[in-house]
Amino acid sequence: MGIGCFGAFDSCKARSGKTPDEIATNNVKQFSYNSLRSATRNFHPSNKIGGGGFGVVYKGILRDDTHVAVKSLSAESKQGTIEFLTEINLISSIQHPNLVQLIGCCIEDGNRILVYEYLENNSLASALLGSRGKHIDLDWATRASICEGTAAGLAFLHEEAEPHIVHRDIKASNVLLDGSFHPKIGDFGLAKLFPDNVTHLSTRVAGTVGYLAPEYALLGQLTKKADVYSFGSWKLKDEERLLDVVDPDLTNCPDDEIMRFITVALFCTQAASNQRPSMKQVVEMLTRKVHLNAKLLTEPGIFKARSSCRQSDDGVSVGTTKSRAVNGKQSLNPFVTSLPQVQERKRDSDTLFAKCPSERIMGDHQDLVGPMIATTFSEKDRALTK
């Protein structure tokens, strides 16, 4: 697989004489457009199971009765083509039980379609935070397993995949669940390769507002710790209400067990990236392989956008901000604040991440929490965020 061509498709074309599409899809099964149209009943709306900024996802059944998820990208979107090539390049070269498996693609007549394994229980966001028709009651053991599996998938991307990969868009709606509720990380359109010999990448900000690590959102400095932050993203009003977010329907789960998971989320969202654990350490924390010393916690960092919304060059809505210099160094204040400084909200469900005043850039309530806190979310909070 020509993984080395990632981010340099034009130069690869010059060397090989092939188009970027041909390079990216070289080792991936290719489907005809007609076969996918038939599998999805002509992309019928009743088969739609999801969608995003770059296209729509349909459930499909192939001729051999294999159930698949068919992600059709907008043919008019230049950014969509880039996302398409990115996903193929990354996903076709790696395999892990906690990563969604790419089956194939279609590039006929300007179409950009990805074919993934079908996961029966949709996303973690839909299962735990969705409408009553989609909401699934999961016991604590299953929720804990989902957290641990998601962490394991991220740890693989950060430490074992070659080259290492930063996902850049970890959130509950991008954690998919199979028939046994095993989690699999999906949507690699924004992912970046992360060579071993670099400390950070300076890049345009991309991702979902509300999950962006402060140093990445403000300074464009991307590290693996940005994924760690997104994994632990959470929404609470103050430290004394940590357990109020817990689903009251959960039984046979002691408070100290849930508090341990919330404590891990707090470690993940520390303001300074060097104070956050690696995803490998997060796995060890969640599985009790290491002792949690809550005394080491400082206040979580909260990124607050304070201007009008704009579209970044990556096609992602972000809040424009200004920073100020203090003692010759770039300061994150006042755009990064700690938990005790967050003012009283009108509703307990208000997110700690400030929204741009002109529009609701975070989407529906399913995109307000990360995988960690989603597993403990209560019915009360679900209702308030609608």
C-alpha positions as a printed Julia matrix, in Angstrom:
386×3 Matrix{Float64}:
   0.0     0.0     0.0
   1.38    3.4    -0.96
   0.95    4.87    2.5
   4.0     7.05    1.95
   2.04    8.99   -0.67
  -0.32   10.36    1.98
  -0.33   14.16    1.84
   1.71   14.16   -1.37
  -0.58   12.73   -4.03
   0.64   15.08   -6.75
   4.29   14.06   -6.32
   3.27   10.41   -6.25
   1.43   10.89   -9.53
   4.53   12.4   -11.08
   6.62    9.4   -10.07
   4.13    6.68  -10.94
   2.11    8.14  -13.8
  -1.09    7.17  -11.96
  -3.87    9.46  -10.77
  -4.29   10.03   -7.02
  -7.44    7.88   -7.05
  -5.56    4.98   -8.65
  -2.74    5.28   -6.12
  -5.06    5.4    -3.11
  -7.27    2.5    -4.23
  -4.51    0.23   -5.53
  -4.88   -2.48   -2.86
  -8.57   -2.05   -2.07
 -11.48   -4.04   -3.51
 -13.34   -1.9    -6.02
 -17.11   -2.09   -6.42
 -19.08   -0.97   -9.44
 -21.49    1.89   -8.91
 -24.4    -0.27  -10.1
 -23.62   -2.96   -7.52
 -23.72   -0.42   -4.68
 -26.82    1.24   -6.05
 -28.49   -2.16   -6.05
 -27.2    -2.95   -2.54
 -28.73    0.24   -1.15
 -31.95    0.08   -3.19
 -30.86    3.04   -5.28
 -29.59    4.84   -2.17
 -33.11    4.92   -0.78
 -33.71    7.34    2.13
 -35.03    4.49    4.28
 -31.57    2.91    4.09
 -29.84    6.02    5.41
 -28.11    5.31    8.73
 -25.95    8.4     9.14
 -24.43   11.45    7.56
 -21.89   14.19    7.96
 -20.29   17.18    6.32
 -18.9    15.17    3.41
 -21.68   12.74    2.57
 -24.29   10.2     3.63
 -24.01    6.64    4.98
 -26.44    3.94    3.83
 -27.02    0.38    4.89
 -26.51   -2.02    2.0
 -26.76   -5.75    1.27
 -24.37   -7.17   -1.31
 -25.25  -10.03   -3.65
 -23.61  -12.53   -1.3
 -25.9   -11.25    1.51
 -23.05   -9.4     3.24
 -24.37   -6.38    5.13
 -22.27   -3.26    4.58
 -22.21    0.45    5.37
 -21.93    2.5     2.18
 -20.49    6.0     2.66
 -21.25    8.16   -0.38
 -19.26   11.4    -0.56
 -20.41   14.51   -2.36
 -19.05   14.46   -5.91
 -18.94   18.28   -6.0
 -16.82   18.65   -2.87
 -13.07   19.01   -3.41
 -12.6    18.57    0.32
 -14.66   15.4     0.13
 -12.23   13.91   -2.38
  -9.32   14.65   -0.07
 -11.16   13.01    2.82
 -11.9    10.02    0.6
  -8.25    9.49   -0.33
  -7.2     9.98    3.29
  -9.56    7.3     4.6
  -8.49    4.78    1.96
  -4.8     5.43    2.54
  -5.05    5.02    6.29
  -7.7     2.37    6.85
  -6.58   -0.05    4.14
  -3.14   -0.31    5.75
  -4.15   -1.11    9.35
  -6.28   -3.68   11.14
  -7.36   -3.85   14.76
 -10.43   -5.28   16.55
 -11.41   -1.77   17.66
 -11.15   -0.09   14.25
 -13.88   -0.18   11.6
 -12.84   -2.43    8.69
 -12.76   -0.99    5.18
 -14.1    -3.51    2.66
 -13.73   -1.57   -0.58
 -14.58    1.54   -2.57
 -16.03    2.89   -5.8
 -14.53    5.68   -7.95
 -16.67    5.39  -11.09
 -17.77    8.5   -13.01
 -16.77   10.97  -10.33
 -18.41    9.03   -7.51
 -16.5     8.68   -4.24
 -17.9     5.8    -2.21
 -16.4     3.85    0.7
 -17.72    0.43    1.72
 -17.28   -0.52    5.38
 -18.33   -3.41    7.55
 -21.85   -2.88    8.87
 -22.15   -2.42   12.63
 -25.62   -3.29   13.87
 -25.87   -0.97   16.86
 -24.88    2.26   15.14
 -22.82    4.69   17.23
 -22.17    5.1    20.94
 -23.83    8.51   20.73
 -26.97    7.03   19.19
 -27.11    4.1    21.61
 -26.72    6.11   24.81
 -27.72    9.66   23.9
 -30.14    9.22   21.03
 -33.91    9.45   20.82
 -36.02    6.9    22.64
 -36.43    4.95   19.43
 -32.66    4.5    19.08
 -31.66    4.59   22.74
 -30.32    1.29   24.1
 -30.16    0.42   27.8
 -26.65   -0.83   28.51
 -25.43   -2.1    31.85
 -22.29   -0.73   33.44
 -20.11   -3.69   32.44
 -20.95   -3.1    28.76
 -20.35    0.63   29.04
 -17.01    0.1    30.75
 -16.03   -2.39   28.04
 -16.89    0.17   25.35
 -14.62    2.74   27.03
 -11.77    0.25   27.34
 -12.11   -0.93   23.74
 -12.17    2.6    22.37
  -9.06    3.43   24.39
  -7.35    0.29   23.06
  -8.12    1.29   19.47
  -6.66    4.75   20.0
  -3.6     3.32   21.75
  -3.02    1.12   18.69
  -3.21    4.11   16.34
  -0.82    6.13   18.5
   1.74    3.46   19.38
   1.54    0.41   17.09
   0.31    1.53   13.68
   3.17    2.27   11.28
   3.41    5.16   10.88
   1.55    6.36   13.97
  -1.81    8.03   13.39
  -3.67   10.87   15.13
  -7.41   10.58   14.5
  -8.35   14.27   15.14
 -12.1    13.65   15.44
 -12.67   11.32   18.39
 -16.2    11.66   19.75
 -19.08    9.43   20.79
 -20.7     9.6    17.34
 -17.51    8.21   15.73
 -17.4     5.17   18.03
 -19.49    2.45   16.35
 -20.91   -0.66   18.02
 -21.26   -4.15   16.55
 -23.93   -6.7    17.42
 -22.18   -7.54   20.69
 -21.56   -3.87   21.52
 -17.84   -4.11   20.86
 -16.63   -0.59   19.96
 -14.89    0.3    16.72
 -13.45    3.71   15.86
 -14.6     5.07   12.5
 -14.37    8.16   10.26
 -10.69    8.68    9.49
 -11.2    11.52    7.03
  -9.36   14.05    9.22
  -6.61   11.7    10.44
  -2.94   12.65   10.24
   0.18   10.51   10.07
   2.49   11.22   13.0
   6.15   10.23   12.47
   8.18    9.06   15.46
  10.77   11.8    15.11
   8.46   14.8    15.6
   7.06   16.31   18.8
   4.08   17.99   17.16
   2.62   18.97   13.81
   1.7    22.55   13.02
  -1.46   22.25   10.97
  -4.77   23.89   10.2
  -7.31   23.25   12.92
  -9.85   20.56   12.02
 -12.28   18.51   14.04
 -15.43   19.08   16.06
 -15.64   22.17   18.23
 -16.13   21.01   21.8
 -13.52   18.27   21.46
 -10.53   20.38   20.46
  -7.59   20.41   22.86
  -6.74   24.01   23.86
  -3.21   24.01   22.42
  -4.48   22.61   19.12
  -7.56   24.82   18.84
  -5.64   28.0    19.58
  -2.12   27.42   18.27
  -2.62   24.68   15.67
  -0.1    22.43   17.44
  -1.24   18.83   16.96
   0.06   15.95   19.09
  -1.32   12.58   20.1
  -2.49   14.27   23.3
  -5.16   16.06   21.23
  -6.87   12.68   20.74
  -6.47   11.99   24.47
  -8.25   15.25   25.23
 -11.09   14.43   22.83
 -11.47   10.97   24.35
 -12.03   12.48   27.79
 -14.12   15.5    26.79
 -16.9    16.07   29.26
 -19.6    18.48   30.34
 -20.19   19.32   34.01
 -20.93   22.48   35.94
 -18.63   21.99   38.91
 -16.54   19.36   40.63
 -19.12   18.72   43.36
 -21.63   17.42   40.8
 -19.52   14.73   39.18
 -21.94   11.92   40.03
 -25.01   13.9    38.94
 -24.17   13.08   35.32
 -24.51    9.33   36.0
 -27.47    7.5    34.52
 -29.8     6.65   37.45
 -30.91    3.49   35.66
 -27.47    1.95   36.17
 -27.5    -0.71   38.87
 -24.86   -2.89   40.5
 -22.14   -0.34   39.82
 -20.57    1.26   42.89
 -19.95    4.98   42.88
 -16.21    4.49   43.3
 -16.06    2.51   40.04
 -17.82    5.25   38.08
 -15.75    7.92   39.81
 -12.62    6.1    38.66
 -13.74    6.41   35.03
 -14.63   10.08   35.5
 -11.24   10.65   37.13
  -9.57    9.16   34.05
 -11.61   11.58   31.91
 -10.3    14.43   34.06
  -6.72   13.26   33.56
  -7.36   13.21   29.8
  -8.62   16.8    29.76
  -5.81   18.48   31.68
  -5.07   21.95   30.32
  -1.39   21.23   29.64
  -0.83   18.44   27.12
   2.2    17.11   29.0
  -0.02   16.48   32.02
  -2.33   14.18   30.07
  -1.59   10.45   29.97
  -0.84    8.59   26.75
  -3.63    6.37   25.44
  -1.58    3.35   26.49
  -1.59    4.72   30.03
  -5.33    5.41   29.76
  -5.9     1.73   28.94
  -3.88    0.79   32.03
  -5.88    3.23   34.15
  -9.22    1.9    32.95
  -8.22   -1.74   33.47
  -6.78   -1.11   36.96
  -3.22   -1.95   35.94
  -2.01    1.26   37.55
  -3.06    3.21   40.63
  -4.88    6.51   40.08
  -3.47    9.34   42.16
  -6.16   12.02   41.98
  -3.87   14.4    43.9
  -1.9    14.85   40.67
  -4.93   16.34   38.91
  -4.88   20.02   38.04
  -7.84   21.89   36.62
  -9.18   20.76   33.23
  -8.53   23.12   30.33
 -11.58   24.6    28.67
 -11.21   26.13   25.21
 -13.59   29.06   24.72
 -14.01   30.53   21.23
 -14.84   34.24   21.46
 -15.62   35.45   18.01
 -17.67   34.72   14.94
 -17.73   31.31   13.34
 -15.77   30.64   10.18
 -14.87   27.75    7.96
 -11.25   26.67    8.21
  -9.33   25.56    5.13
 -10.02   22.01    6.27
 -13.75   22.69    5.86
 -14.45   22.61    9.6
 -16.36   25.24   11.55
 -14.16   26.78   14.22
 -14.28   29.89   16.36
 -11.72   32.55   15.51
  -9.7    33.63   18.52
  -6.93   35.97   19.52
  -4.16   35.18   21.96
  -1.88   37.46   23.89
   1.79   37.32   24.78
   2.88   37.1    28.4
   6.57   37.32   29.27
   7.46   36.62   25.67
   5.36   33.46   25.52
   2.07   32.76   23.83
  -0.69   32.75   26.43
  -3.84   30.66   26.16
  -5.73   32.94   28.58
  -8.42   34.14   28.57
  -9.53   31.56   26.02
  -8.5    28.61   28.17
 -10.0    28.55   31.62
 -10.06   26.07   34.46
 -13.12   24.44   35.97
 -13.67   26.68   39.04
 -13.64   29.74   36.77
 -16.58   28.55   34.7
 -19.57   30.7    35.53
 -23.01   29.45   36.58
 -25.02   28.28   33.58
 -28.74   28.71   33.07
 -29.13   24.96   32.6
 -27.12   22.16   34.13
 -26.75   20.66   30.66
 -24.85   23.63   29.2
 -21.52   22.61   27.74
 -18.31   23.96   29.19
 -17.22   24.79   25.66
 -18.51   28.2    24.58
 -20.52   28.23   21.35
 -20.19   30.92   18.69
 -23.11   33.31   19.28
 -24.36   33.34   15.7
 -25.0    29.65   15.25
 -24.92   26.31   17.02
 -21.74   24.87   15.58
 -21.68   21.74   17.7
 -24.66   20.08   16.07
 -27.14   18.1    18.15
 -26.59   16.96   21.72
 -24.95   13.72   20.61
 -21.81   15.7    19.74
 -21.43   17.39   23.13
 -19.62   14.59   24.91
 -16.69   12.25   24.35
 -16.65    8.46   24.65
 -15.7     8.49   28.35
 -18.56   10.61   29.68
 -21.1     9.24   27.19
 -21.03    5.93   29.04
 -22.26    7.57   32.26
 -24.68   10.1    30.77
 -28.06   10.3    32.51
 -31.59   10.47   31.11
 -31.98   13.88   32.76
 -29.05   15.28   30.81
 -30.28   13.67   27.6
 -33.61   15.46   27.96
 -32.06   18.82   28.79
 -29.74   18.81   25.79
 -32.47   18.32   23.2
